[in-house]
Amino acid sequence: MSIAQQLVAGEGNAYPFKTDTLSTDAVNLPWVILRAVHQASRLDGIPTRARAVLAALARTVDAANPYGQIFARRELLTERAMQSERTFYRSLTDLEAAGLIERPAQRRYVQAGLFGRAYLHLTERAAILLGLVEAPAEKAADPAPAEGFTPPTATVADGAICKDLSPTAFQKRQPGQVPVDLQRLRPLGFRDFLIFRLMREARAQGKRLSDVVEATWSHLRQAKRPICYLRKLLASPTDFGHQVRARAAEHAQADAARCERKAALNTIRKLDGATFVDATGERRYTVEEGGAMLAVYSIEEGVARRDAGDWAVRFVRALHTGQIRPATQGDVEAFGQARRHAAVSARPHVDVPRVATEAISDHLALLRGALRRFAPGLARVI
């Protein structure tokens, strides 16, 4: 009988430890880089996240050229700093505010019309603090932290961390403010988040939710299920933007015509009783009855015609384009003389007696025969 202790979980070789799942970075770093990483992780006056990114930059920078460009993708830097992309950009902002890094603008290739990459650079202050370069004599004797650093407190968390506990500008599902033209969807049962989602769906379909709602609002507000109806409209191939633009163009044209007519009426009232002539001198115009009527005199006609319709816009246009001009005393006299001459020319000088030809007699005989058949009374007159 064996009195040995039975195997229990975790003892002996019952659950061997798998060493093949562990891995590490096999890169051998120079002593200068290791010291720079150590100095960056222990630097006071900046947040912890900024120290982690500074240590990642110190590990990536070229020790022979500490002020040169840091050729590293943000995926590599975020992995070495063990941060998310959003926290990484906040850390870069902290380092730039502390004067430890420089972020130049993105370069542009003018000939190709393309943008290049933007690289990070360590400043002189960062290179001295990390030990990548030797400090000048006047700066080496000053061990105090750089100017502008705020030492952390022992009882209160870092200020930047406290401000980020409830972010407003970086929140993924930030509701924001519903556009003014889409707020009328709320009484129909649309929540704000649903409106934003429909805006995203409309953008995916190549439309604008504002255009769809504006073009179909009269039918949408009467629909029994407006949400389903609106989503069906978003999936349709109709170009609602063209409809909205065409309708807006019509309204703009009507407003312009209304404004033009109003301005023309104001101009006509000021021209009451004035006389005008056209460019050819064949017509004379007189504004009468406070601008409500226009008298038109022509050389060929002996009486004046009254234009009481919507003539104000046409008259003002012709006046502005030079087709009609104010009449002078000489124009009035010349028009009267031309009118009298035309009247005399139109009057016959000699009364020529009418002669009934053989063709006319035949036509009259046929006409009498037809009238005797259908209207005997008129036949006696002829």
Secondary structure, DSSP 8 states (H G I E B T S, - for coil): ---S----TTSTTSS---GGG---------HHHHHHHHHHHT--SS-HHHHHHHHHHHHHS-TT-TTS-B---HHHHHHHHT--HHHHHHHHHHHHHTTSEE-----EETTTTEE----BEE-HHHHHHTTSS---HHHHT--S--TT-----SSS--HHHHHTTS-SSS-TT------GGGGGGGGGT--HHHHHHHHHHHHHTT--HHHHHHHTHHHHTT-SSHHHHHHHHHHS---HHHHHHHHHHHHHHHHHHHHHHHHHHHHHHHTTT-EEEETTSSEEEEEEGGGTEEEEEESS-SS-EEE-SS-HHHHHHHHHHTSEEE--HHHHHHHHHHHHHHHHHHS-SS-------HHHHHHHHHHHHHHHHH-HHHHHH-
